[in-house]
């Protein structure tokens, strides 16, 4: 029989029948929000009247919806990374990298189809059309129809009750506005990256990869100016200022004009003009001119803290925040959506696996299994590159981690399950049960007593070290290994 690693699963083909079965990994799951497979939930939108949460599942090129009872369904996208499907059912449409979702008061769902350089709209009848953009990347179209304009990597949208659609262009370095009559114009940014213009006309200012945007009822436009490490504000009169950031203070209760904003990705203006934004490892809030942390740590990424105070939790690359009227926050992080309510953080959607020991292999979420090896006793080993682990499936179907901690690093000369690996790729199993592992730091050996040692490479990624002990040589991300007896 043949075993091979697929994107999210390890599969088995029976030689005598050519039937195929999944033996590890979940693939794409719908149903319960706690069982659903979320690879990269990039953005989310909370629909207050219904309590439904929409999110962009970026790896799957789909938009999905979580009902209040926890059921998950796909509402747009067929999973194919391409462009297609306009004027047909949204479920049959193709996208390439979805970076935003927004449901307006008409129940029209707007989707940033980033690498197709379009903003698309799903009508209430389920039919999808293009709302803005026809390709990339010439900065033309202002003054004409939005559907004839070129949109350069749309990253966020906001739809107002005046039927105006605002679009941020990540690599167009500007924010544009589509009026109710369908015409488009630029309201901030020149189209050239950089930082300039505070105190002047927003259209003459420079932005650098603007991501999230939020428009208040009074017409204030907040922009997550990502590379400039600022939250910018376009006032009603068309001038631009920095609302938060531009300085170096990472601390708590810091004046907004003294704070450091670390690559902001989304922004939301809540009641009493509280400006809530996500940055590289934190969710923060600016209120009454001062900045505090809601969740996360300035220097450490991770996935911890469920059931405790959000301010003590670790977040893994928070990309977007959606806020309810009652003040609950839904935060899109790598592989999950986390919820913050009354300062307590939990996992709202995505598989929760704190310890894979003894869990059936088909219930374990996998992230890019790379290589497989079969022991003589029928146990299957596989490397999971993006999760920085090597795992083993026993003959009874249960799964165990045998090497790696889930965080990238270089660990040897100790128990393998507490020694970090960094993007393990190929593995090779010896007849005596020792496992050789290639990772970005070199070649390591998992011994039969559960400890791991370095065989080749000294953790420096380079080519150097002829005629020296292998453990002192430098290797440049070895991708293959084989054992010859």
DORO-235209 format. One line per 3 residues: their letters; for each residue x, y, z of C-alpha. Coordinates in pm, whole numbers, plus 50000, padded with zeros to 5 digits. Example, Ala and Ser with C-alpha at 12.3 -4.5 7.8 and 13.67 -1.06 7.14 Angstrom:
BEGIN
AS	51230,49550,50780  51367,49894,50714
! end
This chain:
BEGIN
XXX	50000,50000,50000  50103,50362,49948  50102,50640,50210
XXX	50147,51004,50112  50114,51350,50262  49859,51590,50123
XXX	49803,51955,50218  49607,51889,50538  49592,51512,50554
XXX	49791,51190,50535  49630,50948,50292  49653,50575,50227
XXX	49597,50396,49897  49527,50022,49923  49735,49845,49661
XXX	49488,49571,49582  49187,49795,49522  49332,50146,49469
XXX	49080,50279,49721  49197,50583,49917  49138,50664,50285
XXX	49232,50952,50514  49432,50817,50808  49539,51147,50968
XXX	49412,51503,50947  49075,51662,50919  49071,51820,50574
XXX	48790,52076,50549  48528,52026,50820  48195,52199,50844
XXX	47939,52157,51117  48040,52254,51470  48246,52569,51519
XXX	48476,52380,51759  48541,52105,51503  48569,52319,51192
XXX	48905,52340,51019  49032,52698,51008  49364,52732,50831
XXX	49397,53110,50807  49088,53305,50915  49199,53641,50776
XXX	48900,53864,50853  48562,53847,51018  48236,54038,51043
XXX	47975,54009,51317  47614,54061,51206  47450,54217,51511
XXX	47082,54152,51422  47130,53778,51365  47433,53699,51581
XXX	47603,53535,51282  47978,53563,51235  48118,53568,50881
XXX	48487,53502,50824  48731,53466,50540  48910,53130,50543
XXX	49207,53236,50341  49372,52900,50274  49045,52752,50154
XXX	48954,53058,49942  48609,53055,50097  48385,53272,50310
XXX	48213,53082,50589  47942,53165,50840  47897,53056,51201
XXX	47538,53052,51326  47458,53136,51691  47414,52762,51760
XXX	47774,52700,51650  47704,52547,51309  47951,52639,51034
XXX	47860,52663,50664  48030,52794,50352  47855,53089,50188
XXX	48097,53170,49905  48382,52997,49728  48446,52655,49577
XXX	48795,52617,49721  48970,52675,49388  49244,52938,49378
XXX	49150,53128,49064  48897,53377,48936  48552,53282,48816
XXX	48184,53256,48884  48057,53611,48845  47682,53631,48784
XXX	47637,53279,48919  47595,53115,49261  47855,53238,49510
XXX	47923,52880,49624  48051,52802,49275  48274,53111,49251
XXX	48653,53106,49270  48870,53344,49470  49240,53404,49514
XXX	49326,53515,49870  49029,53661,50055  49135,53945,50284
XXX	48805,54096,50402  48434,54036,50447  48166,54295,50521
XXX	47788,54251,50541  47593,54572,50483  47246,54664,50606
XXX	47098,54532,50279  47244,54185,50354  47489,54221,50068
XXX	47819,54049,50146  48133,54226,50021  48452,54022,49976
XXX	48806,54145,49907  48938,53910,49638  49292,54037,49685
XXX	49498,53866,49417  49221,53898,49164  49228,54271,49238
XXX	48856,54298,49285  48594,54363,49548  48309,54120,49492
XXX	47955,54125,49621  47722,53839,49709  47362,53951,49672
XXX	47090,53832,49911  46979,53582,49645  47325,53416,49656
XXX	47447,53547,49321  47797,53696,49310  47907,54000,49104
XXX	48208,54230,49094  48151,54558,49279  48486,54721,49204
XXX	48799,54642,49009  48889,54470,48688  49253,54383,48747
XXX	49588,54530,48843  49796,54735,48873  49777,55061,48677
XXX	49656,55342,48909  49369,55453,48689  48994,55472,48718
XXX	48920,55767,48949  48617,55955,48828  48477,55660,48637
XXX	48283,55346,48724  48438,55136,48999  48393,54822,48788
XXX	48623,54977,48525  48891,55084,48772  49211,54899,48855
XXX	49234,54791,49220  49577,54706,49358  49545,54428,49620
XXX	49228,54529,49809  49270,54454,50179  48959,54592,50351
XXX	48621,54749,50283  48363,54945,50477  48006,55012,50361
XXX	47814,55306,50507  47442,55369,50548  47481,55634,50276
XXX	47560,55348,50035  47924,55448,49996  48186,55173,49976
XXX	48537,55246,50107  48828,55028,49988  49186,55013,50113
XXX	49449,54903,49860  49743,54732,50025  49986,54768,49736
XXX	49807,55068,49587  49895,55254,49908  49567,55442,49916
XXX	49206,55438,50027  48928,55487,49772  48557,55558,49791
XXX	48286,55421,49565  47977,55641,49567  47621,55514,49549
XXX	47614,55594,49176  47906,55355,49118  48184,55607,49055
XXX	48517,55579,49235  48765,55832,49372  49072,55834,49597
XXX	49036,55990,49942  49379,55914,50096  49719,55827,49959
XXX	49903,55916,49642  49964,55562,49525  50332,55587,49621
XXX	50443,55417,49941  50597,55610,50227  50499,55835,50514
XXX	50407,56200,50475  50122,56447,50485  50001,56465,50845
XXX	49812,56791,50890  49754,56826,50518  49520,56697,50248
XXX	49480,56320,50275  49491,56268,49899  49839,56423,49897
XXX	49966,56215,50190  50159,55892,50164  50042,55563,50313
XXX	50241,55241,50326  50032,54927,50281  49704,55035,50440
XXX	49507,54737,50567  49196,54768,50787  48964,55069,50766
XXX	48663,55189,50966  48425,55473,50888  48228,55637,51167
XXX	47873,55771,51126  48014,56124,51121  48243,56038,50830
XXX	48578,55993,51007  48794,55733,50830  49042,55536,51042
XXX	49319,55351,50857  49557,55080,50982  49871,55213,50810
XXX	50063,54889,50842  50426,54956,50750  50412,55307,50895
XXX	50313,55155,51233  50029,55402,51278  49654,55438,51291
XXX	49581,55732,51062  49264,55943,51065  49103,56124,50772
XXX	48876,56399,50904  48551,56519,50750  48733,56809,50583
XXX	48972,56572,50403  49282,56633,50616  49487,56348,50763
XXX	49657,56302,51099  49805,56020,51307  49552,55904,51568
XXX	49775,55644,51736  50140,55552,51699  50453,55678,51539
XXX	50658,55661,51857  50839,55391,52057  50653,55339,52387
XXX	50509,54985,52408  50377,55027,52761  50031,55053,52916
XXX	49823,55368,52961  50047,55548,52716  49937,55865,52541
XXX	49829,55779,52187  50084,56017,52036  50363,55844,52233
XXX	50262,55484,52164  50430,55228,51943  50191,55053,51707
XXX	50338,54727,51577  50227,54673,51216  49850,54727,51263
XXX	49624,54501,51059  49267,54607,51145  49085,54889,51320
XXX	48736,54924,51468  48574,55225,51634  48343,55123,51918
XXX	48109,55323,52144  48247,55636,52310  48499,55659,52025
XXX	48714,55373,52153  48955,55280,51876  49028,54905,51889
XXX	49301,54766,51667  49502,54450,51607  49877,54457,51574
XXX	50143,54191,51538  50084,54012,51870  49820,54214,52052
XXX	49473,54363,52047  49484,54717,52184  49246,55002,52258
XXX	49278,55378,52246  49026,55560,52468  49036,55919,52588
XXX	49375,55961,52427  49548,55669,52602  49639,55319,52481
XXX	49596,54994,52675  49624,54623,52585  49311,54409,52563
XXX	49486,54083,52477  49830,53952,52392  50191,54029,52467
XXX	50411,54279,52286  50708,54046,52247  50572,53689,52249
XXX	50341,53508,52007  50153,53193,52101  49822,53022,52152
XXX	49739,53016,52521  49516,53157,52790  49172,53012,52714
XXX	48944,53059,53012  49162,53328,53168  49215,53701,53140
XXX	49267,53810,52781  49545,54044,52889  49742,53738,53008
XXX	49684,53532,52692  49920,53489,52399  49794,53549,52046
XXX	49926,53401,51724  49934,53675,51457  49600,53850,51519
XXX	49480,53971,51180  49135,54117,51237  48889,54212,51509
XXX	48510,54229,51495  48326,54395,51784  47965,54352,51894
XXX	47747,54627,52040  47780,54464,52381  48159,54483,52359
XXX	48246,54121,52281  48547,54086,52051  48609,53819,51787
XXX	48976,53801,51693  49105,53614,51387  49438,53446,51464
XXX	49631,53168,51294  49403,52864,51273  49133,52998,51506
XXX	48886,53267,51594  48911,53365,51959  48643,53547,52157
XXX	48691,53800,52434  48392,53862,52659  48411,54047,52992
XXX	48791,54034,52960  48790,53649,52944  48930,53483,52631
XXX	48817,53154,52477  48844,52974,52143  48526,53042,51949
XXX	48599,52852,51628  48867,52612,51516  48984,52280,51650
XXX	49118,52290,52005  49400,52040,52054  49627,52116,52349
XXX	49777,51767,52364  49744,51518,52081  49837,51214,52292
XXX	49581,50942,52238  49349,51141,52011  49218,50961,51699
XXX	49435,51061,51406  49139,51168,51189  49043,51429,51453
XXX	49385,51595,51461  49415,51914,51251  49725,51900,51033
XXX	49914,52187,50878  50106,52082,50568  50228,51728,50646
XXX	50546,51694,50444  50697,51346,50469  50588,51001,50587
XXX	50768,50686,50699  50627,50346,50797  50777,50122,51065
XXX	50792,49745,51035  50525,49721,51306  50281,49933,51106
XXX	50324,50265,51287  50318,50569,51060  50547,50867,51122
XXX	50495,51201,50950  50648,51548,50965  50422,51851,50996
XXX	50631,52137,50871  50427,52441,50968  50353,52299,51312
XXX	50721,52223,51372  50651,51865,51483  50694,51501,51391
XXX	50400,51280,51483  50326,50908,51495  50001,50723,51423
XXX	49974,50393,51611  49810,50087,51459  49495,50157,51664
XXX	49463,50499,51497  49569,50722,51786  49823,50998,51734
XXX	50122,51113,51938  50380,51386,51894  50726,51229,51902
XXX	50942,51537,51836  50896,51912,51846  50702,52156,52061
XXX	50487,52329,51802  50708,52639,51809  51008,52690,51578
XXX	51352,52652,51730  51663,52436,51753  51665,52184,52036
XXX	51888,51881,52084  52038,51662,52356  51716,51617,52549
XXX	51367,51473,52529  51247,51512,52171  50895,51625,52266
XXX	51039,51923,52454  51302,52006,52189  51191,52255,51924
XXX	51215,52178,51555  51207,52435,51280  51002,52345,50971
XXX	51081,51971,50961  51060,51826,50613  51195,51483,50518
XXX	51216,51194,50764  51384,50853,50733  51329,50555,50962
XXX	51602,50297,51027  51535,49924,51076  51623,49968,51445
XXX	51358,50237,51495  51575,50549,51495  51423,50841,51301
XXX	51632,51092,51106  51469,51435,51064  51561,51718,50827
XXX	51468,52064,50951  51588,52412,50863  51871,52382,51117
XXX	52018,52054,50993  51977,51679,51033  51874,51535,51372
XXX	51819,51185,51502  51533,51075,51725  51670,50786,51928
XXX	51464,50493,52049  51480,50624,52406  51292,50941,52301
XXX	51587,51179,52303  51706,51380,52005  52062,51453,51897
XXX	52226,51657,51622  52376,51461,51332  52467,51732,51082
XXX	52444,52109,51072  52510,52360,51349  52185,52562,51319
XXX	52346,52823,51093  52186,52822,50751  52474,52837,50505
XXX	52712,52615,50307  53034,52569,50497  53236,52294,50660
XXX	53416,52052,50431  53625,51787,50614  53490,51879,50957
XXX	53260,51681,51190  52911,51684,51040  52763,51840,51353
XXX	52992,52141,51306  52913,52194,50939  52665,52448,50812
XXX	52370,52326,50606  52126,52543,50417  51777,52413,50498
XXX	51815,52048,50396  51493,51916,50242  51572,51550,50202
XXX	51718,51265,50400  51754,50892,50347  51907,50609,50548
XX	52103,50331,50381  52186,50025,50585
! end
